[in-house]
Amino acid sequence: MRRVLMVNFGVFLLFCVGLLSTTLGQVSDDSDTNSTTAVYIVTLKQAPSLHLFQQQEAVTTVREQNHQGSKHGDTSTFTTPKLQPRNMSKSRYWRSRRSAIAQAHDSLLRDALKGEKYIKLYSFHYLINGFAVFVSSQQAEKLSRRSEVANIVLDFSVRTATTYTPQFMGLPKGAWVKEGGYETAGEGIVIGFIDTGIDPTHPSFNGTDASQRQYPIPNHFSGVCEVTPDFPSGSCNRKLVGARHFAQSAITRGIFNSSEDFASPFDGDGHGTHTASIAAGNHGVSAVVSGHNFGSASGIAPRAHISVYKALYKSFGGFAADVVAAIDQAAQDGVDILSLSITPNRRPPGVATFFNPLDMAMLSAVKAGIFVVQAAGNTGPSPKSMSSFSPWIFTVGAATHDRVYSNSITLGNNVTIPGVGLAVPTDEGKMFTMIYAVDALKNKSSAVDKDMYASECQDYDSFDKDLICGKLLICSYSIRFVLGLSTIKQALAVSKNLSAKGVVFYMDPYVLGFQINPTPMDMPGIIIPSPEDSKVLLKYYNSTLERDRTTKEIVRFGGVAAITGGQKANFSDRAPKIMYYSARGPDPQDSFLNDADILKPNLVAPGHSIWGAWSSAATDSTEFEGESFAMMSGTSMAAPHVAGVAALIKQKFRKFSPSAIASALSTTAVTLDNKGEEIMAQRAYANPDQSMTPATPFDMGNGFVNATAALDPGLIFDTSFEDYMSFLCGINGSAPAVFNYTGKNCLLSNATISASDLNLPSITLSRLNNTRTVQRLMKNIAGNETYSVGLVPPFGVLMKASPTQFSIASGETKLLSVTFKAKKNSSIASFGIIKLFGDMGHVVHIPVSVIVKMVSKQ
């Protein structure tokens, strides 16, 4: 599966983002390096529409309260300014404002470039005030000198990083039941997806559910659906409520192929259709692949609405300018949740990783009240491989669930070899003769010389059908399969045309550290993923051949075997475990690999071997071409699981801020697997299950998502936009970057805070010098309750909490202070936990991570 290939071969076949330097002229690939023109993202000093609106609301609120105060003799009350109305796109005022800002951008370009040629791609006005423009480096330099311009960044390339997981996550008997059943789960909530588009014809996105009940119209949403030949009128409905595409940066570069990439929201890749169905696909859709029904599929929030913002494409990935435009539009439309399976393939340069156009656009989205979830990236398992950085983004890593599709082959000597492959078995109780592809060539000597890849079973004309008929054909799985030059689907087609009984793929020894996911097969078959097991197969096969003593020609094929089949799922696996490819913390604060006092990932969720809807035109996985469902793996699959749970939380707690949703998800996560043992983490690409050790917060964040508990978290830790700004201003040397991206002058800030002082549901200290006290403000959203505080300190650290017990009324807030004291010098990270045990049953988990510990001499 392409979702995990890049980890093993150092080639980013998996979708990911290539971030560039914010300095002019530094680019990510040779094509940009050799060009004198490029796309630049320009940010202006004037505040965007959202910020201006909220400033106006604040002033209006103060005036109203002052008026009420003078009337009633009380001027002391001040409430939080309201968030933006949730239907900006349809507002006549905001349409006119958008037009005015675009005209101002045009005027600035004309004035600065004075008759020179340029192409403006987008005007951004809602989350950021700026534009994307195609200019030369000299023109970019001119723009950077304009007084109106705050920041100019070179555009960069981006690429993208279930039938059973709702059951594994406990939804049917937990979260769904508690909130009225799957029939209403997520109703009224709009999840926006920045991805490769969607196939609107898929039954997972029908406007009526399995009970033929129509979806309500979400009144707070104002998005529209593009109409194109690929995406005709009627493609959207009450389920799929919005669909747009963004490709101006790619078009300007001359790399957009409209026939292959679809100049519409239609998904030509498959990834976007898959992720949307995981989060919010309809309940009860039959997942039929290669003629076999693998069960009924459902999204995590099956009654939630979907809005698609296509900014990624199968042939080239995408570009940040298009992604920023998509985020800006999603916020204007009024989405509640934003799901991005997009991650950088390198750390953003500059004073801190947080200062890049994508993270800054997402910060403004959070300010607008949108919960943003992002895939952690598939760059694990090494430390500091995290590809999602900022504290306002909810970062999700990938873990397993307990469903496994296992296959095996039993040889004539009673040796059974495990393998994979969603295949039917051979006839029960019967063994079949095996024949190696090279031994079945029509003209063995000349054919091998002509085609050194004959063993891959890709060419029907090379083989002797009479020799193969009724036998199990042995084929090699080489590096060419990994690179897409050979395919299992082609080998199966060749085998069927040759009337083979089945196919056995052995692993070429040069394919190192590669993990194969179950692959659909429409005939008996198996892939043996282990090179060692492959040697056992070939040794047995060769030992059973009978050859003519003179000519050495094979006169009899004596090896026999039976394939058990792999379409039946096994649910006894220990799970969850953290997948080797899931990116790990600690969170890198900058390109110098200094650690941030921020826990990443925030959480892990099912991301391995996930069934999801598949586009009818998808070519991302050749094995699933033409199918309506596909099994994919990666953090791209984990993120939409959490987006779906976030929709359930938002449905229940409509006034929850994004950080409150993040808190509910985090403090209720589980840290033990389904056997009651510690969650384990894979530590190596090759034979990953043999390298496992207990997972730490840098592997799994707060733990594995617990949807049912997240709907009743007891206490929450809330963080405001102003807190994030104080944190950004507190970064040494960050004032210019903060001003460039947000227009905020850090010199006017009353106070700054460090990352560890953000009111997050975790505590991370990259450097503990003697003693440090950290505080967390908790709010009770449940009934009156008394909590006891339990501490498990990190190794080498003394930890003390105050208070050790407290009572907290419904709606009340309490401050928890935790003091850390280093006992010994150490640069090895150690981990602990704070648990708050409520007498009404709530348990709040706060993981603690301390990296460098220093004890100064007295």
C-alpha positions in Angstrom: 0.0 0.0 0.0 1.3 3.4 -1.0 0.5 4.9 2.4 3.5 3.3 4.1 6.1 2.8 1.3 8.0 6.0 1.8 9.2 5.0 5.3 11.1 2.1 4.0 12.7 3.3 0.9 13.3 7.0 1.6 11.1 8.0 -1.3 8.1 10.2 -0.4 5.5 8.1 -2.2 3.1 8.8 0.6 1.5 12.2 0.4 3.4 14.8 2.5 4.3 18.5 2.4 7.6 19.9 1.3 8.0 23.2 3.2 10.5 25.8 2.0 12.4 28.5 3.6 10.7 31.8 4.3 13.7 33.5 2.8 13.4 34.5 -0.9 14.9 32.2 -3.4 15.3 29.0 -1.4 13.2 26.3 -3.0 12.4 22.6 -2.6 13.1 21.0 -5.9 15.2 21.5 -9.0 12.3 22.7 -11.1 11.9 25.7 -8.9 15.6 26.3 -8.5 16.1 26.7 -12.2 13.2 29.0 -12.6 13.4 32.8 -12.4 9.6 33.0 -11.7 7.7 31.3 -8.9 4.6 31.6 -6.8 4.9 33.7 -3.7 2.4 34.0 -0.8 2.3 37.7 0.3 0.9 38.7 3.7 -0.1 42.3 4.3 0.0 44.3 7.5 -3.7 45.2 7.5 -5.7 42.7 9.6 -7.9 40.1 7.8 -11.7 40.3 7.8 -12.1 37.8 10.6 -9.9 39.8 13.0 -11.6 43.1 12.0 -15.0 41.6 12.6 -14.0 40.3 16.0 -12.6 43.7 16.9 -15.8 45.4 15.9 -17.8 42.8 17.9 -15.6 43.5 21.0 -16.2 47.3 20.7 -20.0 46.7 20.2 -20.1 44.4 23.2 -18.3 46.9 25.4 -20.7 49.7 24.3 -23.7 47.6 25.0 -22.4 46.7 28.4 -21.5 50.2 29.2 -25.0 51.2 28.2 -26.5 48.6 30.4 -24.1 49.5 33.2 -25.1 53.1 33.1 -28.7 52.1 33.1 -28.4 49.7 36.0 -25.5 51.3 37.9 -23.0 48.4 37.1 -20.2 48.8 34.6 -18.0 45.9 35.8 -19.2 43.1 33.6 -17.4 42.2 30.4 -18.1 39.1 28.3 -16.1 37.4 25.6 -16.7 38.9 22.2 -18.8 36.7 20.0 -17.4 34.6 17.2 -18.1 35.3 13.6 -21.4 34.5 12.1 -21.3 31.1 10.5 -22.5 32.0 7.1 -20.0 34.6 5.9 -20.0 33.4 2.3 -23.6 34.5 1.8 -23.3 37.8 3.6 -23.7 40.8 1.3 -21.5 42.9 3.5 -18.7 40.3 3.5 -19.0 39.7 -0.2 -18.5 43.4 -0.8 -15.6 43.5 1.7 -14.0 40.6 -0.1 -14.3 42.4 -3.4 -12.8 45.6 -1.8 -9.8 43.7 -0.4 -9.2 42.0 -3.7 -9.3 45.4 -5.5 -6.8 46.7 -2.9 -4.5 43.8 -3.7 -4.7 44.5 -7.4 -4.0 48.1 -6.8 -0.9 47.3 -4.7 0.4 44.9 -7.4 -0.1 47.5 -10.2 1.6 50.2 -8.1 4.5 48.1 -7.1 5.2 46.4 -10.4 4.2 49.3 -12.7 3.3 47.6 -16.0 5.4 44.5 -15.5 3.8 41.0 -16.1 2.6 39.0 -13.2 -0.3 36.6 -12.4 -2.3 37.0 -9.2 -3.7 33.6 -8.2 -5.7 34.2 -5.1 -6.7 37.0 -2.8 -6.9 35.9 0.8 -9.1 38.1 3.0 -10.8 36.1 5.7 -8.1 34.3 7.8 -5.1 36.2 6.5 -5.0 39.4 4.4 -2.8 38.8 1.4 -2.5 37.1 -2.0 -0.7 34.5 -4.0 1.1 35.8 -7.0 3.3 34.4 -9.8 6.3 36.8 -10.2 10.1 36.8 -10.7 12.4 36.9 -7.8 13.2 40.5 -8.6 9.5 41.4 -8.6 9.2 39.6 -5.3 12.0 41.7 -3.9 10.1 44.8 -5.0 7.0 43.7 -3.2 8.9 42.9 0.0 10.0 46.5 0.1 6.5 47.9 0.1 5.3 49.4 3.4 2.0 47.5 3.1 3.7 44.1 3.0 4.4 42.3 6.2 5.7 39.0 4.9 6.5 37.2 1.6 7.1 33.5 1.4 7.9 31.3 -1.5 5.1 28.8 -2.2 6.0 25.2 -1.5 4.8 21.8 -2.7 2.4 19.8 -0.6 1.3 16.2 -0.7 -1.2 14.2 1.3 0.5 12.4 4.4 -14.3 1.8 8.1 -16.1 -1.3 8.6 -14.9 -2.2 12.0 -13.0 0.7 13.8 -16.3 2.2 15.1 -16.8 -1.1 17.0 -13.2 -1.2 18.2 -13.6 2.3 19.5 -16.8 1.3 21.3 -19.2 3.5 19.4 -22.2 1.2 18.9 -22.6 0.5 22.6 -21.0 3.7 23.9 -20.9 7.1 22.3 -23.6 6.5 19.7 -26.0 5.0 22.2 -25.4 7.8 24.7 -26.3 10.4 22.2 -29.3 8.7 20.5 -27.7 6.1 18.3 -25.9 6.2 14.9 -29.1 7.6 13.4 -28.2 11.1 14.8 -24.5 10.8 15.5 -22.9 14.1 14.3 -26.1 15.6 13.0 -25.8 19.3 12.2 -22.0 19.4 12.3 -20.0 20.1 9.1 -16.6 18.6 8.7 -14.4 20.2 6.0 -11.8 18.1 4.3 -8.7 19.6 2.6 -7.7 16.6 0.4 -7.9 15.1 -3.1 -11.6 15.7 -3.5 -14.5 13.2 -3.3 -16.5 10.8 -5.5 -20.1 12.1 -5.0 -21.6 9.0 -6.5 -20.4 6.7 -3.7 -23.3 5.4 -1.4 -21.3 6.6 1.6 -22.3 10.1 0.7 -25.9 9.7 -0.3 -28.3 12.4 0.8 -30.4 9.8 2.6 -29.1 7.2 5.1 -29.8 3.5 5.3 -33.2 4.2 6.7 -34.0 6.6 3.8 -34.1 9.6 6.2 -33.0 12.9 4.7 -30.3 14.9 6.3 -31.3 18.3 7.8 -29.8 21.5 6.2 -27.1 23.0 8.4 -28.2 26.6 8.6 -24.9 27.9 9.8 -23.1 26.7 6.7 -22.9 28.7 3.5 -20.7 26.7 1.2 -21.4 26.0 -2.5 -20.8 23.1 -4.9 -18.9 23.7 -8.1 -20.6 22.4 -11.2 -18.3 21.0 -13.9 -18.5 18.1 -16.5 -16.7 15.9 -13.9 -18.9 17.2 -11.1 -22.4 17.8 -12.6 -25.3 19.5 -11.0 -26.9 17.3 -8.3 -23.5 15.9 -7.1 -24.1 17.6 -3.8 -27.0 16.9 -1.5 -27.9 17.3 2.2 -25.0 15.1 3.2 -22.3 16.5 0.8 -23.1 20.1 1.3 -20.0 21.8 -0.2 -17.4 21.0 -2.8 -14.7 23.2 -4.4 -11.3 22.8 -6.0 -8.2 25.0 -5.8 -5.4 24.6 -8.3 -4.2 28.0 -9.4 -0.7 27.5 -8.2 -0.3 24.3 -10.1 -2.0 25.7 -13.2 0.4 28.7 -13.2 3.4 26.3 -13.0 2.1 24.5 -16.1 2.0 21.1 -14.3 -1.8 20.7 -14.0 -3.3 18.0 -16.3 -7.1 18.6 -16.3 -7.9 15.2 -17.9 -5.8 13.3 -15.3 -6.2 15.5 -12.3 -9.8 16.6 -12.8 -10.3 20.4 -12.7 -13.2 19.9 -10.3 -13.9 18.6 -6.8 -14.0 15.0 -8.2 -11.5 12.7 -6.7 -9.1 11.1 -9.2 -6.8 9.8 -6.5 -9.0 8.0 -3.9 -7.4 9.5 -0.8 -10.0 12.2 -0.2 -13.0 9.9 -0.7 -11.4 7.4 1.8 -10.7 10.0 4.5 -14.2 11.6 4.2 -15.9 8.3 4.6 -13.9 7.4 7.7 -15.0 10.5 9.5 -18.6 10.9 8.3 -19.5 8.2 5.8 -23.1 6.9 5.9 -23.9 4.0 8.2 -24.6 0.5 6.9 -22.9 0.7 3.5 -21.8 -2.7 2.2 -18.0 -2.9 1.7 -17.7 -5.3 -1.3 -14.3 -5.8 -2.8 -13.4 -8.4 -5.5 -16.9 -9.8 -5.1 -16.6 -10.4 -1.4 -18.6 -8.6 1.3 -16.3 -7.5 4.1 -19.0 -6.0 6.2 -21.0 -2.8 6.6 -19.1 0.4 6.7 -19.8 3.5 8.8 -18.1 6.8 9.5 -17.4 7.8 13.1 -20.0 10.5 12.8 -22.3 9.1 10.2 -24.9 11.9 10.3 -22.4 14.7 10.0 -22.2 16.8 6.9 -19.2 16.9 4.5 -17.7 19.8 2.7 -14.8 19.2 0.4 -12.0 21.5 -0.5 -9.8 19.8 -3.1 -6.3 21.2 -3.1 -4.3 18.0 -3.7 -4.0 16.0 -6.9 -2.8 12.5 -7.8 -0.1 13.5 -10.3 1.8 16.2 -8.4 0.4 16.6 -4.9 -0.3 20.3 -4.4 1.0 23.6 -3.3 0.6 25.7 -0.1 -1.0 28.7 -1.9 -3.9 26.4 -3.0 -4.1 24.8 0.5 -4.2 28.2 2.2 -6.9 29.3 -0.2 -8.9 26.2 0.7 -8.5 26.8 4.4 -9.6 30.4 4.0 -12.7 29.3 2.1 -13.6 26.6 4.5 -13.6 29.1 7.4 -15.7 31.5 5.4 -18.2 28.7 4.7 -18.7 27.9 8.3 -17.3 24.4 8.8 -17.1 23.2 12.4 -14.2 20.8 12.0 -11.3 20.9 9.6 -9.5 17.7 8.8 -6.1 17.8 7.0 -4.0 14.7 6.1 -1.2 17.0 5.0 2.3 17.1 6.6 5.6 18.7 5.7 8.5 16.5 4.5 10.9 18.9 6.2 10.8 21.3 9.1 9.9 24.9 8.4 13.0 27.1 8.8 13.1 30.3 10.7 12.8 31.2 14.3 10.3 28.4 15.0 8.5 25.7 13.2 5.1 27.3 14.0 5.7 30.2 11.7 4.7 29.0 8.3 1.7 29.9 6.1 -0.3 26.6 6.8 0.0 26.7 10.6 -0.7 30.4 10.7 -3.8 30.0 8.5 -4.9 27.2 10.9 -4.3 29.4 13.9 -6.8 31.9 12.4 -9.2 29.1 11.7 -9.0 28.1 15.4 -9.7 31.7 16.3 -12.8 31.5 14.2 -13.9 28.5 16.4 -12.9 25.7 14.0 -11.4 22.6 15.5 -8.4 21.6 13.3 -7.1 18.1 13.2 -4.0 17.1 11.3 -2.1 13.8 10.6 1.2 13.5 12.5 3.0 12.3 9.4 4.4 8.9 8.3 8.0 9.7 9.1 8.4 7.6 12.2 9.7 5.8 14.2 12.8 7.9 15.0 12.5 10.6 17.7 11.7 14.2 16.6 10.2 12.9 13.3 6.9 14.8 14.1 5.5 16.6 11.1 2.7 18.6 12.8 4.0 21.2 15.2 1.7 23.8 16.6 -0.3 23.6 19.9 -3.5 24.9 18.3 -3.5 22.0 15.9 -4.7 18.6 17.1 -2.1 16.1 15.9 -3.0 12.4 15.4 -0.7 9.4 15.1 -1.5 6.0 13.8 -2.2 2.9 15.8 -3.7 -0.6 15.0 -7.0 -2.1 15.9 -7.6 -5.8 16.8 -8.9 -6.9 13.4 -6.4 -8.8 11.3 -6.8 -10.5 8.0 -4.4 -13.4 8.2 -3.6 -15.9 5.4 -1.2 -18.9 5.2 0.1 -21.6 3.0 0.7 -25.1 4.1 3.4 -27.0 2.3 3.5 -30.7 1.5 6.0 -31.3 4.3 3.4 -29.9 6.8 5.2 -26.6 7.3 2.8 -23.6 7.5 4.0 -20.2 6.4 2.1 -17.0 7.3 1.3 -14.4 4.8 -1.3 -11.8 3.6 -3.8 -11.5 0.9 -7.6 -11.0 0.8 -8.0 -14.2 -1.2 -10.3 -17.2 -1.3 -8.7 -20.5 -0.2 -7.8 -23.4 -2.4 -10.2 -26.4 -2.3 -10.6 -27.6 1.2 -8.5 -30.7 2.1 -6.7 -30.7 -1.2 -3.1 -29.7 -2.1 -2.0 -28.5 -5.5 1.3 -28.7 -7.3 3.4 -25.6 -7.3 5.5 -24.3 -10.2 7.9 -21.4 -10.2 7.3 -18.8 -13.0 10.8 -19.1 -14.4 10.4 -22.9 -14.7 7.2 -22.3 -16.7 8.6 -20.1 -19.5 8.1 -21.2 -23.0 11.7 -20.8 -23.9 13.6 -20.7 -20.7 17.1 -19.6 -21.7 16.1 -17.0 -24.2 13.2 -15.7 -22.3 15.1 -15.1 -19.1 17.8 -13.3 -21.1 15.2 -11.2 -22.7 13.2 -10.4 -19.6 15.0 -10.5 -16.4 11.7 -9.8 -14.6 9.9 -12.9 -15.9 9.6 -14.2 -12.3 7.2 -11.3 -11.5 4.5 -12.9 -13.7 3.6 -9.7 -15.6 3.6 -11.0 -19.3 1.2 -13.7 -20.4 3.0 -14.5 -23.6 6.2 -15.6 -21.8 4.6 -18.6 -20.2 3.7 -22.2 -21.1 0.0 -22.4 -20.3 0.0 -26.2 -20.4 2.6 -26.4 -17.7 0.8 -23.9 -15.4 -2.8 -25.0 -15.8 -4.2 -26.2 -12.5 -1.1 -25.4 -10.5 -0.1 -22.8 -8.0 2.1 -20.3 -9.8 5.1 -19.0 -7.7 6.0 -15.3 -8.5 8.5 -13.0 -7.0 7.5 -9.7 -5.2 10.4 -7.4 -6.1 11.3 -3.8 -5.6 9.4 -3.1 -8.9 6.1 -3.8 -7.1 7.0 -1.2 -4.5 7.8 1.3 -7.3 4.6 0.5 -9.2 6.4 -0.9 -12.2 4.8 -4.3 -11.6 1.5 -5.0 -9.9 -0.2 -7.8 -8.1 -3.3 -7.1 -10.2 -1.4 -7.8 -13.4 0.1 -10.9 -12.0 -3.3 -12.2 -11.0 -4.7 -11.4 -14.5 -1.8 -13.3 -16.1 -2.3 -16.3 -13.7 -6.0 -16.5 -14.5 -5.4 -16.4 -18.2 -2.9 -19.2 -17.8 -5.6 -21.2 -15.8 -3.4 -21.3 -12.7 -5.2 -22.6 -9.6 -3.7 -19.8 -7.5 -0.7 -17.5 -7.0 2.0 -17.5 -4.4 4.2 -14.4 -4.1 7.5 -14.7 -2.3 9.5 -11.7 -1.1 12.6 -10.8 -3.0 15.5 -10.5 -0.5 16.4 -7.0 -1.8 13.0 -5.7 -0.5 14.1 -4.8 3.0 12.0 -3.5 5.8 8.8 -3.4 3.8 5.4 -4.2 5.3 2.7 -5.3 3.0 -1.0 -4.7 3.8 -3.7 -7.2 2.8 -4.4 -7.0 -0.9 -7.6 -8.1 -2.7 -7.2 -11.2 -4.9 -10.0 -12.6 -7.0 -8.5 -16.1 -6.9 -6.6 -18.2 -4.3 -3.4 -16.4 -3.5 -1.0 -15.3 -0.8 1.9 -12.9 -0.4 4.7 -14.1 1.9 6.1 -10.8 3.3 9.1 -12.3 5.2 12.3 -13.0 3.2 13.2 -15.7 5.7 9.8 -17.5 5.1 10.3 -17.0 1.4 13.5 -18.9 1.6 11.7 -21.8 3.4 9.2 -21.9 0.5 11.8 -21.9 -2.2 14.0 -24.5 -0.4 11.0 -26.9 -0.2 10.1 -26.3 -3.8 13.6 -26.9 -5.1 14.0 -30.0 -3.0 10.9 -31.6 -4.6 11.9 -31.1 -8.2 13.0 -34.1 -10.2 15.5 -33.5 -13.0 16.8 -35.5 -15.9 20.3 -36.6 -14.9 21.8 -35.8 -18.3 20.0 -32.6 -19.4 19.1 -31.3 -15.9 15.7 -30.4 -17.3 12.8 -30.6 -14.8 10.8 -33.8 -15.5 8.5 -33.6 -12.4 7.2 -30.9 -10.1 6.8 -32.5 -6.8 6.1 -29.6 -4.4 2.5 -29.3 -3.3 0.7 -26.7 -1.1 -2.7 -25.4 0.0 -3.7 -21.8 0.6 -6.0 -21.2 3.6 -7.4 -17.8 2.3 -7.4 -14.4 3.9 -10.9 -13.0 3.6 -12.0 -14.0 7.1 -11.0 -11.5 9.8 -9.5 -12.5 13.1 -10.3 -10.3 16.2 -7.9 -11.7 18.7 -4.9 -9.4 18.1 -3.5 -7.4 20.9 -4.3 -3.7 20.2 -3.8 -0.9 19.9 -0.1 -0.7 19.1 1.7 2.3 17.6 2.7 1.7 14.0 6.4 2.1 13.1 5.6 4.8 10.5 3.7 7.0 12.8 5.7 10.2 13.5 7.1 10.6 17.0 7.9 13.4 19.4 9.4 15.4 21.0 8.0 18.2 19.0 10.8 20.1 17.2 10.6 23.8 17.9 13.0 24.8 15.1 15.2 23.5 12.4 18.0 23.1 14.9 16.1 20.3 16.6 15.5 22.2 19.8 12.6 20.7 21.6 9.3 22.5 22.2 7.5 22.3 25.5 4.5 21.0 23.6 3.3 17.3 23.5 3.1 15.9 20.0 1.3 13.8 18.9 -1.8 14.8 20.9 -3.4 11.4 20.4 -3.4 8.2 18.4 -6.3 6.6 16.6 -6.9 3.6 14.2 -4.7 4.2 11.1 -3.6 0.8 10.0 -5.5 -1.4 7.5 -8.6 0.8 7.4 -11.4 0.1 5.1 -12.9 3.3 3.5 -14.8 4.4 0.5 -12.9 4.5 -2.8 -13.3 6.7 -5.8 -14.5 5.0 -9.0 -11.7 6.8 -10.9 -9.0 6.3 -8.3 -5.5 5.1 -9.3 -3.7 5.7 -6.1 -3.6 2.0 -5.4 -3.6 -0.2 -8.4 -4.7 -3.2 -6.4 -8.0 -1.4 -5.6 -8.7 0.1 -9.0 -12.3 -0.3 -10.0 -13.4 -1.1 -6.4 -15.8 0.9 -4.3 -13.8 0.3 -1.1 -10.1 0.1 -0.3 -7.9 -0.7 2.7 -5.3 2.0 3.4 -2.8 2.6 6.1 -1.2 5.8 7.5 -1.7 8.7 9.8 -3.9 10.1 7.0 -6.4 7.4 8.0 -6.0 8.1 11.8 -6.8 11.9 11.6 -10.4 11.6 10.2 -11.2 9.1 13.0 -10.6 11.9 15.5 -12.3 14.5 13.2 -15.4 12.2 13.5 -15.2 12.0 17.3 -14.7 15.8 17.4 -18.0 16.1 15.5 -19.7 14.1 18.2 -18.3 16.3 20.9 -19.3 19.4 19.0 -22.8 18.1 18.5 -23.2 17.6 22.3 -21.3 20.7 23.4 -22.1 23.4 20.8 -20.3 26.2 22.6 -17.1 24.2 23.1 -14.0 26.1 21.8 -11.5 24.1 19.7 -9.2 23.8 22.7 -12.1 22.4 24.9 -12.7 19.7 22.3 -9.0 18.9 22.3 -9.1 18.7 26.1 -12.0 16.3 26.1 -10.3 14.1 23.6 -7.0 14.2 25.4 -7.8 13.7 29.1 -10.1 10.8 28.4 -7.7 8.8 26.2 -6.8 5.2 27.2 -3.2 4.1 27.9 -3.8 0.4 28.2 -4.6 -2.0 25.3 -7.5 -4.5 25.0 -5.6 -7.0 27.1 -5.2 -4.6 30.0 -1.4 -4.2 29.3 0.6 -1.1 28.4 0.2 0.0 24.8 3.3 -1.0 22.8 5.1 1.0 20.1 6.9 -0.5 17.1 10.5 0.8 16.9 11.8 -0.4 13.6 10.8 -0.8 9.9 12.0 -4.3 9.5 10.1 -6.9 11.6 8.4 -4.2 13.6 6.5 -6.5 16.0 9.9 -7.8 17.2 11.1 -4.3 18.1 8.2 -3.2 20.4 8.6 -1.5 23.7 6.0 0.3 25.9 4.7 3.5 24.2 5.6 6.9 25.7 3.7 10.2 25.3 6.2 11.0 22.5 4.7 7.9 20.7 1.0 8.3 21.5 0.4 11.7 23.1 -2.2 11.3 25.8 -3.1 7.8 24.5 -5.6 6.1 22.2 -8.8 7.9 21.4 -11.8 7.0 23.7 -14.9 8.4 22.0 -17.4 7.5 24.7 -15.4 9.0 27.6 -14.7 12.1 25.5 -18.4 12.9 25.6 -18.2 13.1 29.4 -14.7 14.4 30.3 -15.7 16.0 33.6 -13.0 18.7 33.6 -11.6 20.6 30.6 -8.5 22.7 30.0 -9.3 25.7 27.8 -6.8 27.8 25.9 -7.6 31.1 24.1 -6.3 32.7 21.0 -4.7 35.4 23.2 -2.9 32.6 25.0 -1.4 31.3 21.8 -0.3 34.8 20.8 1.4 35.3 24.2 3.2 32.0 23.6 4.3 33.0 20.2 5.5 36.4 21.4 7.4 34.6 24.2 9.7 32.8 21.7 13.1 34.4 21.6 13.4 36.6 18.4 9.8 35.9 17.3 8.5 39.5 17.3 9.1 40.1 13.5 7.5 36.8 12.5 4.5 37.3 14.8 3.9 40.7 13.3 4.4 39.5 9.8 1.9 36.8 10.1 -0.7 38.2 12.5 -0.1 42.0 12.6 0.3 41.8 16.4 3.0 43.9 17.9 4.7 41.8 20.6 6.2 44.9 22.1 2.7 46.0 23.1 1.9 42.7 24.7 1.4 42.9 28.5 2.8 39.5 29.1 4.3 36.5 27.4 4.2 32.9 28.4 6.3 29.8 27.6 4.9 26.8 25.9 4.7 24.8 29.2 2.4 27.6 30.6 -0.2 27.1 27.9 -3.3 25.6 29.5 -2.8 22.3 27.7 -4.0 18.9 29.0 -0.4 17.7 29.2 2.8 19.0 30.7 6.1 18.9 28.7 9.4 20.3 30.0 12.2 20.1 27.5 14.6 21.4 30.1 14.1 21.2 33.9 16.7 23.3 35.7 16.4 22.5 39.3 12.8 23.5 40.1 9.8 24.5 38.0 6.1 25.1 38.9 3.5 24.7 36.2 -0.2 25.6 36.6 -3.3 24.3 34.9 -6.8 25.9 35.1 -9.6 23.4 35.1 -13.3 23.9 34.4 -16.0 21.5 35.6 -18.5 20.9 32.8 -20.2 18.0 34.8 -22.0 18.0 38.1 -20.5 18.9 41.5 -17.6 16.5 42.2 -14.7 16.0 44.5 -11.3 15.0 43.0 -8.2 13.4 44.4 -4.9 14.0 42.7 -2.6 11.0 41.9 1.0 11.5 40.8 3.4 9.2 39.1 6.6 11.3 38.7 9.1 10.9 35.8 12.3 9.0 36.6 14.8 11.4 38.2 12.1 14.0 39.1 10.3 14.8 42.3 6.7 16.0 41.7 4.3 17.7 44.1 0.7 18.9 43.4 -1.4 21.5 45.1 -4.1 20.9 46.0 -4.0 17.2 46.5 -7.8 17.1 46.8 -10.5 19.6 45.8 -14.2 19.9 45.4 -15.4 21.7 42.3 -19.0 22.8 41.5 -20.6 22.6 38.1 -19.3 25.4 36.0 -16.6 26.3 38.5 -12.9 26.6 37.8 -9.9 25.5 39.9 -6.2 26.0 39.6 -3.9 23.0 39.9 -0.2 23.8 40.6 2.5 21.1 40.0 6.1 21.6 41.1 8.9 19.6 39.5 12.3 19.2 41.0 15.2 17.5 39.3 16.9 14.8 41.4 19.8 14.0 39.0 21.4 15.3 35.9 20.1 13.5 32.8 19.4 14.2 29.2 17.3 11.1 28.7 13.5 11.8 28.5 11.4 10.3 31.3 7.7 10.2 31.7 5.0 10.3 34.4 1.3 11.1 34.7 -1.1 13.1 36.8 -4.5 11.5 37.4 -7.5 13.3 38.8 -10.0 10.8 40.3 -13.5 12.2 40.7 -15.9 10.6 43.1 -18.6 10.6 40.4 -16.5 8.4 38.1 -14.5 10.9 36.0 -10.8 10.2 35.6 -8.7 13.0 34.0 -5.3 12.0 32.5 -2.5 14.5 32.2 0.7 13.0 30.8 4.1 14.5 32.0 7.3 14.5 29.9 10.6 15.8 31.1 13.6 15.6 28.8 16.7 17.3 30.1 17.1 17.4 33.9 19.7 19.6 35.6 20.7 19.9 39.2 22.9 22.8 40.0 25.6 22.5 42.7 24.7 24.1 46.1 
